[in-house]
Amino acid sequence: MKINSAEENEFVLNLVTKKAPSLKQVWIGLKWSSKDFYWHDHSVPVYTNWAPNEPNGKAKEPCGMMWLSGHSNALPIRAAGYWNDTLCRVVSGFHNGIVCERLP
């Protein structure tokens, strides 16, 4: 999945929250590679929606995800639609999903 605009970001957010309301975050296909984040196909992002002070983990948090619901004790950092860098594994207490892109 590649998110190339604010409209696409909003589309993904709305689709996932409607179809999988129990999820708190979803992996979006960004991965750290030596100096920056790239999409799964190694292309450079033309649009990003990182939460304030993110990404901050680099190689220690090499996967990109999107928050799906706001966490009132951590807003705006965890506001719905913002991106975060994280571990590339399931973290206890956070139900993760994966967003795939449907090709024509």
C-alpha positions, 0 to 999 in steps of 0.5 A: 500500500502506498498513500500518496495524498491526504485524500488517500490517507483519509480514505484508508482511515475511513475504510479501516475504521468502518471494516475493522473497528476494533483495530487501533493501528494498521501497518501501511507499507513503510519501511526504514532503509538505511537513511529514510522510510520508503514504501514496500516497492522502494519508492520515496513517499511523495506524501507523509502524515507523521505524528508530531516528532515522528518518525523517531526510531529509525532502525529501532522502529523500522515499520510505518503504521497509522493510528486509527483512533485517538488516544485522549491521553496522547493527543495529538500524537496518537490522533487518528490518521497520523503515522508512527514508526514502530516495531515490525511485530505485534505489540501486546495491547495494540491490535494491528492490521495490515492494509493492502493495495488493490491493483486494477 
